[in-house]
Amino acid sequence: MFGCAPEATPSDAPQDAPALETPTAEANGSAATAVATGPRVVFLGTSLTAGLGLRFPDQRWPERLGAMADSAGVPFEVVNAGRSGDTSAGGLSRLDWILREPIDILVLELGANDGLRGLSTEALSENLAEIIERTRGAWPEARVLLVGMEAPTNLGAEYTAQFREVFTTLASERDVDFVPFLLEGVAGEPELNQADRIHPTAAGHERVARTVWPHLEPLLEGRTGGSA
């Protein structure tokens, strides 16, 4: 229920949901950057971050967070590195490319597809931990905001509990900031999801942004960017 479509392109979007109209990471393998002042915030994620099925890129939750930050007087540069179908291993495989450019804050949204496919929670933990540590190694001043996900309940109580524990344990052991569940208030709400019941609508992305904002805003305050 909470996973993402496997390696989709805009043509794979739900029939009643128009595809993205400009290239994004899911379409061309490179991050889409919104030019702005302030710290450089990279959103490494799945189709939930890439905005599969949305009409306009500025409807995606990372870009909505950028708008919120502008209004709050703490603007930042949005780098949307979401790609449809990515597992935690897929995100890790892209990391070297992402680390070539400065990172002030990494918002880490991976795991939904691991859960959808019932992949190893041990591997999920190891992949996310490596992403966190390699990011810190490349950019020591960078902050990491880990975004939690939930596994589908049809995989059983034991798996879903282990899956949830991956995120809470990593947040504690790696001392990273943490959003418990990205889709809080969105998952299972028909009016906030597209016909596939997986990917949020524009209104759903707005709700996601409001969930993440209280965790991101404190990381922005006092930062002027320039990790290089």
Residue pairs with C-beta under 8 A, 6 or more apart in sequence:
1 152
1 153
1 187
1 188
1 197
1 198
2 112
2 115
2 116
2 149
2 150
2 151
2 152
2 183
2 187
2 198
3 112
3 113
3 115
3 116
3 117
3 152
3 198
4 46
4 47
4 48
4 52
4 84
4 85
4 86
4 112
4 113
4 116
4 198
4 199
5 12
5 47
5 52
5 84
5 85
5 196
5 198
5 199
6 84
6 85
6 113
7 84
7 85
8 26
8 47
8 52
8 84
8 85
9 19
9 26
9 27
9 84
10 19
10 20
10 26
10 27
10 52
11 19
12 84
13 19
13 52
13 53
14 53
14 194
14 195
14 196
14 199
15 195
16 194
16 195
17 53
17 54
17 194
17 195
17 196
17 199
17 201
18 53
18 54
18 55
19 52
19 53
20 26
20 27
20 50
20 51
20 52
20 53
20 54
20 55
20 56
20 57
21 55
21 56
21 57
22 32
22 56
22 57
23 32
24 32
24 50
24 51
24 57
24 80
24 82
25 31
25 32
25 50
25 80
25 81
25 82
25 83
26 47
26 50
26 52
26 82
26 83
26 84
29 83
29 94
30 97
31 42
31 79
31 80
31 81
31 98
32 57
32 79
32 80
33 77
33 78
33 79
33 80
34 58
34 63
34 66
34 77
34 78
34 79
34 80
35 77
36 66
36 70
36 75
36 76
36 77
36 78
37 75
37 77
37 225
38 69
38 74
38 75
38 76
38 77
38 220
38 223
38 224
38 225
39 76
39 77
39 104
39 105
39 220
39 223
39 224
39 225
39 226
39 227
40 76
40 77
40 79
40 101
40 102
40 103
40 104
40 105
40 225
40 227
41 62
41 76
41 77
41 78
41 79
41 104
41 105
41 106
41 107
41 216
41 220
42 79
42 81
42 98
42 103
42 105
42 106
42 107
43 49
43 62
43 78
43 79
43 80
43 81
43 82
43 107
43 109
44 81
44 82
44 91
44 94
44 95
44 98
44 106
44 107
44 108
44 109
44 110
44 131
45 81
45 82
45 83
45 86
45 91
45 107
45 108
45 109
45 110
45 147
46 82
46 83
46 84
46 85
46 86
46 109
46 110
46 112
46 113
47 82
47 83
47 84
47 85
47 86
47 199
48 61
48 82
48 109
48 112
48 182
48 183
48 199
48 200
48 208
49 60
49 61
49 62
49 80
49 81
49 82
49 109
50 60
50 80
50 82
50 83
50 84
51 57
51 59
51 60
51 61
51 80
51 82
51 205
52 84
52 199
53 194
53 196
53 199
54 60
54 201
54 202
54 205
55 202
57 63
57 80
58 64
58 67
59 202
59 205
59 206
60 80
60 82
60 205
61 200
61 205
61 206
61 208
61 209
61 212
62 78
62 80
62 82
62 107
62 209
63 78
63 80
64 205
64 206
64 208
64 209
65 78
65 209
65 212
65 213
65 216
66 75
66 76
66 78
68 209
68 213
69 75
69 76
69 216
69 217
69 220
72 217
74 217
74 220
74 221
76 104
76 105
76 220
76 225
77 225
79 101
81 94
81 98
82 109
83 90
83 91
83 94
85 113
86 94
86 110
86 113
87 110
87 113
87 114
87 117
87 119
87 127
88 110
88 111
88 114
88 123
88 124
88 127
88 128
88 131
89 123
89 127
90 110
90 113
91 108
91 110
91 127
91 131
92 127
92 130
92 131
95 131
95 134
95 135
99 134
99 135
99 138
99 139
102 139
102 225
102 226
102 227
102 228
103 135
103 138
103 139
103 142
103 227
104 139
104 141
104 142
104 143
104 223
104 225
104 226
104 227
105 142
105 143
105 144
105 145
105 216
105 219
105 220
105 223
106 131
106 132
106 135
106 142
106 143
106 144
106 145
107 145
107 147
107 212
107 216
108 128
108 131
108 132
108 144
108 145
108 146
108 147
108 176
109 147
109 149
109 182
110 127
110 128
110 131
111 124
111 128
111 148
111 149
111 163
111 166
111 167
112 149
113 119
114 120
114 121
114 123
114 124
114 163
115 149
115 150
115 151
115 152
115 155
115 163
116 151
116 152
118 151
118 155
118 159
121 159
121 162
121 163
121 165
121 166
124 163
124 166
125 166
125 169
125 170
128 146
128 166
128 167
128 170
129 170
129 174
132 144
132 146
132 170
132 174
132 176
133 174
135 142
135 144
136 142
136 144
139 227
141 227
142 227
143 176
143 177
143 219
144 174
144 176
144 177
145 176
145 177
145 178
145 179
145 212
145 215
145 216
145 219
146 167
146 170
146 171
146 174
146 176
146 177
146 178
146 179
147 179
147 182
147 212
148 164
148 167
148 168
148 171
148 178
148 179
148 180
148 181
148 182
149 163
149 167
149 181
149 182
149 183
150 160
150 163
150 164
150 181
150 183
150 187
151 159
151 160
151 163
151 164
152 160
153 160
155 163
167 178
167 180
168 178
168 180
170 176
171 177
171 178
177 215
177 218
177 219
178 215
179 211
179 212
179 215
181 187
181 211
182 208
182 211
182 212
183 200
183 208
184 211
185 192
185 207
185 211
186 192
186 193
186 200
186 204
186 207
186 208
186 211
187 193
189 204
190 197
191 201
191 203
192 200
192 201
192 203
192 204
192 207
193 199
193 200
193 201
193 204
194 200
194 201
200 207
200 208
